[in-house]
Amino acid sequence: MADYRFSANVISRGKGQSSVASAAYRSSSRLVDERTGQIHDYTHKSGVTHSEVLTPEGTPEWMLDRAQLWNAIEAVERRKDAQLSREVQLSLPYELDPEQRKKLVLDFVQEQFVNQGMVADIAIHAPSKAGDERNHHAHIMLTMRELTAEGFGKKNRDWNKSENLTNWREEWAHHQNNALERHGHDVRVDHRSFEDQGIDREATHHLGPIASDMERNGKKTRIGNENQIISNDNSKRVADHIKMAELTAEIRREKLKFKGWEHYKNTELTNAHELTDLDLSQKQHRQKLGLDAELDERHGTLKKTVREELKTIDRRLQSKGIKKALRAVFGRTSNDKLIKANLEKSLFSIEQREQAERQELTRRQSMELKREGRRQNRNKDRLKKGVEKARERREAKNWKPRNEKRHTKAIERPITKKVTVEPANEKTAQVVRKEQKNPTSVVEVNSKGLSRSWLRESRSNDNSRPWHRKKDLTRGRSPDLPKNNKV
């Protein structure tokens, strides 16, 4: 990745600096300071690949001469703490070749500084042999006074605004990225700080030539030590971020697992409720069919018979002519009407009782549905509370993964061992010798003490139980003898 650096500082007489000496050092040339008479000869200094002075249009020709330019600056500044020049240091992309880097610097300086009325003294440096081979950089010394026909006028205070520095930094990043893209390189630079880029990293300090030489010679410097501390802190930050990313991913996996478990539980409960509802619906349907069948068995024949009798009575009551008159004379019409009324009353009573039984069944089924609904709601509330408690427990433990391996504690069994019991008398000694001859009759001792000898036989699977009687083959009637064995 290409390195980005844009730093600006002021060469000031108050710091003991001289613009003539600075120009001679940066351009690796020999200049004489006319104000002090001191000669600054750095022609022996290597590493300067290109040096050039750029001036705005309409400036005198003498300003292109480095010695005359900076001696004029020294002459126009009267104060002992005067600000002589602004220096800009640029890191150049090592991916470009020397000509491409030179064109990049000249275009940027011409656009951002010279076109604004500044005179720029440019010196492009190659990396030192003992340093980083990627350290291509440039030094640009800029005048701070406006140009007039006679030379230099008043200082332009607008060039000192912080907005200009921000704009120069951004434009330098754009020029580098355009050059890298134009020449087919994928790398890019960013002028923003690590914080603005969203990177948790602290920038190191620029060593400078003196500190760099000391570090190369094995001498520790304050800036070098600080950079080492910053580098170690940055490495720790990276490790912390990796650990945090792993922890975040682990927490996310645990949350997804918990969410899946919650969905599984809810689905399981929903399926159980739906199955219960289906069973209950089928049960109630069977109950209705059973009640209808029961009512038909009890009253079906009676109702059919009554309705058929009512049809017969209606046909008799619809008689006409002489038949109707005769029925009226003999009182059969009134008798049929009375019978019809009684039959209709009986049929209505039967239908009312059936309707009451159906309503009672509907009421019981409705109550059963309500009870089932309340039970399902309680189950949902119980599951919801259980999920919330489980979530609270997991959050209290920062969603640490649960150990799925459950170690079962080994069951402690009593240790059985053989012991030798000293006989108390001769009779006991005979019993002990008998026990020693029988390998199944061993006195057992466990961790609780000596076992009870009279229970050994009952605990042995090889011994017969007292309640198991052996079949006596000699008893019973012989199969060869007749049933009646009288002589």
BELRAGI-V807248 format. One line per field, one symbol per residue. phi: phi as a letter, one per 20 degrees, with the letter a starting at -180 (. if undefined). burial: + if it has 9 or more other C-alpha atoms within 8 Angstrom, else -. Layout:
phi=???
burial=???
This chain:
phi=.fedbbccbdecffendcffffffffelcdcdeffdmedddcfffdoeeacaddcffnefffffeffffeffffffedffdfeebddddcedfffeegfffffffffffffedffeoeedddcedefffedffeeebcdcedfddfecfeqddffefffeffffffffffffffffffffffendefcdceffgffemdebdfeeffnffffffffenefcffffffffffffffffffffffffffffffffffffffffffffffffffffffffffffffffffffffffffffedffffffffffffffffffefcmffffffffemfffffffffffffffffffffffffffffffffffffffffffffffffffffffffffffffffellfffffedeefffedfedbecddffebffffffffffffefeddfdcdfepffeffdfffeefeefefeeeffefeeoeffeeffddfe
burial=-+-+-+---+++++--+++++++++++++++++------+++-----+-++-++++--+---+++++++++-++--+----+++++++++++++-+---+++-++--++++++++-++++++++++++--+---+++++++++++++----+---+-------+---+++-++-+++-+++------++-+--+------------+---++-+++----+-+++++--++--+--+------------++--++------+--++--+---+----------+---+--+---++--+++-+--+---+--+---+------++-++---++--++--+--++--+--+---+---+--+---+----------+--++--+---+------+----++---------------------------++--+--++----++++++---------+-------------------------------
